[in-house]
């Protein structure tokens, strides 16, 4: 069985490592910092195929949603994944009809039905808007998921290394045969799988092997525990919110165009305060609350915005698995990657998402 090096231990790297270990590969996971300490721990973590087009990209996300649900049988439960659907307003009726025609759980609901699902929303924030309900969506607790996948991989013999940044690949005759760590140690392998997200190009000095990226900044504001009944992802024109456990809510404005923050903004930052203020307008029961925490992440988005999964052209032994929406797709992509590397089963679902489109 192959010796496989997995760079990165976010949701993607953890999923790939687990599935490779299940398939019988000898797996070594190299994480530059702490497990789950990158983008995966700073995401809204909404699992969905709601706005994903074209059809091939929608199907990839839908497969991820189904793979999350299927993990319940494999692990005896999924404490990291929280179904319950999502609500959205105003919703484009044409989008609802398109999703329904593609077999997605999408429907229009009335304001009264919305308030039955989410009774603490201020009706004045709804008005007469068109409302959508998407029953199969949910949200993920990424760090709990990562811990489960890595723990299962370790129980199958995988080696897990934190604080092990890769400084450069080791090449021999046009093939990547391993990597060198920043402290000088080397790790040999038959395949290197780069799941480093927005840091995908850091371990590779050769610019001709760099993946073009168009990453964006996301800012999340977290409330302290509040008295609000929020049972699912709520996407309103004012703010997007979801529960985050122990009574906390996480708030985001996905349309906000932000620069990278230096230094990192504190919980007292005006933007964080504004996000929570909008949440209190939507959910008056939380009162005049201020942010408890702020998290910022740079989303790993390839230059054309679509997933990049597959062997790298120009060099053997090097495989990329980088995508936005990794929270949704990770369990499906993890298995697809392992099947290709260990069993040689080409995943038809990945045909439109190969790295070669950037390097031909």
N, C-alpha and C positions, 0 to 999 in steps of 0.2 A: 504494500500500500504506500502511497506517496507521503513524503514529508512536506507539510504545508505550513508556511509562515503566514500568519494573518496580522497585518499592520492595522492597529486601531481596535479599541474595545468599546465602541458605542453600540447602538442597537444593531447596526449592520454587522460590525465585526463580531459581536457576540453571537448573532444568528448564524453567520457563516461558520464560526468556530464550532458551534454545537453540531450543526449538520455535518460538517466534515468529520467530526469525532464519531458521530453515529454511523457514518459511512465507512469507518475503519481507518481513516487517515491518521497519521502521526502529526498532531497539531501543536504549534507554538504560537501564542498570542503575544504580540508586543505592543504595549500601550505607552505612549510618551509620558503621560501623566498618571492620573488615577483612573480606574475603570469607570466609564460613564461620566468622566469629568469634562468632556467637550460639549459639542452642540446638543447631544442627546439629552443632557440634563438641563437644557435651557430652551425647551420647546413647548408649544401649546399642546402638542401630542394628540391632535384630533385624528382619529382613524377614519378614513373616508375615501370615496372615489367621486365626490360630489361635483367638483368643477374640473375634473380631469378629462382633457381631450388632447389628441384625437382618440379614436376608439381603442387603439392598441395600448395607449397609456392608461386609459380608463380600465381596461381589462387587467393590466398589471396591478393597479391599486385594488381592484375588486378581489383579485386573487390573494392579495395581502390581507384584506379584511377576512376572507374565508379562512386563511391560514391561522389568523389569531383565534378565531372561534374553535378551530380544530385542535388547538393546543390543549383545550380543556380535557379531552380524552387522553392525550399523551401524558399530561402532568397531573391529572386528577383535579384540575381546577386552574383558573387563570386569575390569581389575585392581583395581577398587574394590569389586566385589561378590564375596562368598565364599559359594558354595553349600555344601552338606554336610548340610543338615537341622538339626533340633534334637531333643533328648530332654527328656522331662519326667516327673517323678514327685513325688507320686502324681498320676495322671491320672484324670479322670472318664471312665469308660467310655462314658457317654452322650454326652459331647462328641466322643469319637473316632468313635462311630457317626454322630452328626449330620454331622460333617465328611466322613466317607466318603460319606454319602448325598448331600452337596452336590458330590461329585467331587474332594475334597481328598485329597492323599496323607497319610493318617493310618492308623496301625496300632498295635496292642498288641504289645509285645515282652517277652521274658523277661529276668530279671536277667543271665543268661549272655549273651544277645544285646547287652544294654547294655554289658557289660564288653568284648565284642568290639569295639564301636564306640569306647568310652572306657575303655581298660584301666587308667588310673591312678586311677579313682574307687575309693574305699574301699568294698568290698562292704557293710560294716556301715552305711553311709549309705543303702543301698538297701532292705535288709531284704526284706520280701515285698510291697512296694508295687506297685500297678499302674503300668506304665510305658508311655508313649506315644512314638512315633517319627514325625516329620513330615519326610519326605524332601525336600520342595521348599523348605523354609525356608532361611534363611542370615543373613548379616550384612553390613553395608555399612561401608566406610571413607568416611565422609561427605566429608572434605576432599579426598580423591583424586577422588571423584565430582564435587564442586563444581568443582574445577579443570578437569576434563575438559569439563563442560558449558559453563562460562564461556569456556574456551579455544576450543571449537568455535563458540560464539556470536560471539566476537570475530573469528574467521577469516571469518565470514559478514557482518561489518560492524557488529556491535553495539558500542556505546560502554559501557565499564565504568568506574564511578567509585567509589573507596573514600573513606572519611572524608567522606561527602557526606550528612549527615542532612537529612531533609526537615522543614521547620518548619511549612509550611502548604500547602494546595492553592490553586490559582488558579482562581477560578470566574467564569463569564460566562453569565448567563441560565439558571441551573439546570444548567449543564454544567461539569464539571471539565476545564479546558483545559491544565493543567500543574501544576507545583509550584514552590514557592520553597524554596531551600536555606537552612540556618542562616546561611551567610555572605552571603546576599542575592542570590545568583545565581538565575536562573529557568531552568526547563527546560520547554519546551512540548511538548504531545503530544495525540493524538486519543483516547488511552485511558491511564488510570493503573491499573496492576495492583498491588494491595497484597499482597505476600508477606512482610510483616514479622513474621509469627509472633506471639509474645506482645507485641510492640511495635506491633501492628496499629493501635492507636488513637492512637499518638503523633503521626503526621503530620497528623492531622485534628482541628482545634480544635473543630469543631461536634459537640457531644455527641450530637445526634440521629443522627449517622452513626457513632457508636461501636458496635463489635461487643461484645455481652456475653461476657465471658470467665470461665472457672473454672480457671485455670491451677494446676498443682501443681509441687512442687519435686522434682527428682531429684538424687541424689548418687551419683557413680561413684568407685570406688577402683581404682587401677591398681597392679599388682605390678611390680617390676623383672623383667628376664628370669629365667625360672624353668625348671627341668627338669620339665616336665609335658606329656604328650601330650593336648592338648585340641583336637579337630578341628572342633567345632561349638558351637552355643549349647546350654548345659546348664542346665536349670531344675530345681533340686532344692528341697526344703523348707528347706534350710539357707541356700542362696545361689544366685543366678544368675550364671553366669560364661560368658565366651566368650574365644577368642583375640583378641589385638589386635596381632599382628605382632611379629617379633624376640623371640619367647619370652615376651612380656608377656601378662597376663590382665587383663580388666576385670571388676569385680565390682559387683553391685547387689542391693539388697533392694527389689523393686518395691512391696512392701506397707508399707514404712516411710513414715509420715506425717510430713513434715518442714516446718518453717517456713522462710521465706527466711533465709539465713545472712548476718549482718552482724557482724563482717567475714567474708570468705570463709574457710572452714575450711582449715587447712594439712593436709599429708599426715600430720602427727602427731596429728590430731584423733581422739578416742576412737572415733567412729563409723566412720571410715575404717579404723582398726586392727581394729575388730571385724569389718568386712566381709571383710578379708583373712584374719583368723583363721578365720572360717567357711570360707573357700575352702581353707585348709590342712587343715581337718578333712575336707573332701570329697576333696581331692587331697593326700594325705600326702607325695608326692614333692617338693612345692615347699618343704617344710621350714618353719622358723620365720622367715618372711619378713615384712617390714613394707611398708606402702604406699610406692610411689615418687611417686605423684601423686594428687591429688583434683580432680575437676571437678564443678561444680554447674550445673544448668540449670533454668530455669522452663519447664515444658512448655506449648506453646501450645494450650490446650484451650478451644474455644468452650463457652458456658454449658450446652448440652445434650450435650456431649461429642463431637458429630459434626462432620464436615468442613463448612466453609463455602466454597463455590466458586460464583461467578457474579456477574452485574452487581448493583450496589448499588441498591436502590430509592431513590426521592426525589432522585436526582441522576444525570444521564447522564455517560458517560465514565469511570465509576469501577467497578472490578471487584475482588472479593476472592478470595483463594486462601489460606485459613488452615486448618490442620488439625493435630491430633495424628496420629502415625503417618505423618508426611510422608516419613520415610526409606523406608517401604514404597511409598507411593502416588505419590511425586514424578514418576517418569518417565511414568506414565500420565496424571496430572493435567496435567503440562506440555503434553502433546499435546492433551488435551481443551480446555484453556484456549486454546491457539493456534488450534485449529480453530474455536472459537466466535468469537474476536475477529477473525481474519483471513478466514475462509471462511464465517462465519455458520452453521456446522453445529452445531445444538443437540445436546449430549451427553445422551442419555437416562439414562445412568448417574448423572448429577448431579441428576436431578429432585428427589430427596429432600434435597438438601444445599445449596439455594440460600439466600442471605442473607435473602431476603424473609420467611422464617419468623420472623425476629426483629423485623421492622419493619412487618408488616401491621397 
